[in-house]
Amino acid sequence: PSPLEDIMVDMELVAEQSNNLTISCKHPHNGTIDQVVLEKMLDGHPWVIIGICKKVEGGLVGEDYSDRGRVNCADSLDLSLHLTDVSPGDSGFYRCTFNTDVGVQTTVAQLKVAPPGT
């Protein structure tokens, strides 16, 4: 796992505990996307795949590995994770990796969970 200091965060998200939240992978770059992978990292642990959205033989295939939320895969290969009843365990880094015809591009979001009522 890469040291936390080396992670470039593109956006910070704050969710109040027990609320719902959607984390979206929206492709911010040029190029044709073949696959999007959403991963999560807890402090000091390796990245874990939560969901994959890819084009296969003209169709769209979504793979959901999340035990906490629901992964949605759109035709545009925008991938999102919908979390219900957010808990402190959902805090961490979420990385979207886009495999495109011009190379691999990533975006990283950091989620912080705030106590209820803050």
N, C-alpha and C positions, 0 to 999 in steps of 0.2 A: 504493500500500500504506500501511496505517496504521502509525504508529510503534509499536514494540514496547511502549513505555511505556503506550500507550492500550489495550492488550489486557487485558481482564478475564478472568483464568483461573479457571474454576469448579472444576477438579480437576487435580492434578499426578500424572503417572504416571512410574514409573521401571522400566525393563526392563533386564535384564542382556543384554549383547551375546550373540548366537547363540541366545537363548531365543525362545520364541513369546509373542505378546501379542495380545489382542483389545481393540480400542477400540470402545466401544459408544455409540451415540446413543440414549439413553432419554429419552423426552419427560417432562420434570419439571413440566409446566404443565397448565392446564385448556384445554379446547377440542378441537375435532375437527381432526385433522391431515389435510392433503391431500398434503403432500410433505415429505420430509426430504432435505437435501443435506449431504454430508460433504465438507469441504475441508481442505487442508493448506497451511501456510505455512512456508517456510524463512526464516531471518533475512533481512529486507530484500526479500523477493520478494513478488509478489502471491499471493493465495489461488488454489489450483488445485483444481478439482473432482476428488474421488476416486470418489464414488458418489452415486447418487440413488435414492430409493425413493419411489414415488408411486402414488396410486390413479387408475386410468383406467377409466372405464365399468364400475365395480363390481369390477374386477380389480386386481391388484397388478403393478406394473412395476418392476424393478430394473435399474439401469444401473451397470456396473462400469468405471471408468476407471483403476483402480489397476494399476500395473506391479509393485507390491511385495507385494500381498496379495490376499485374496479378500473381496469385499464381499457381505454377506448382508442380505437384506431380509425382515423378518417381517410377518405380517398386521397386527400392531399398529403398523406403520410404525416399529418399532425397527430401526435400521440399525447394522450392525457391520462393522468391518474386522479381519480376522484376518491378522496379520503372522507369518510364519515366518522363523526365522533373523534376528532383529532386528539391524540394523547401525546405526552412528552416523548414517548418512544418513536414518534414520527419525525422528531427533529433530526436534522442532519443535512447532508449534501445530496442533491439529486442531479445526475448528469444525463444529458441527452446527447447521444452520439449519432450523427447523420452520415451515412455512407452515400456519397454522391459520385457523379461522373467526373467531378473535379477534385476528388479526395475526401478525406474524413474531416468533419467539422464537429465541434462540441460546444455546448452551452452548459453552464452549471448554475443551479439555484440552491441557496441555503435557506432551509426552513427552520424557524425558531418558533416554539410553542410557548405562548404566554399563559399564565394562570387565569382562570375564569374571572371576569370582572375587571380586567386591566385594560 
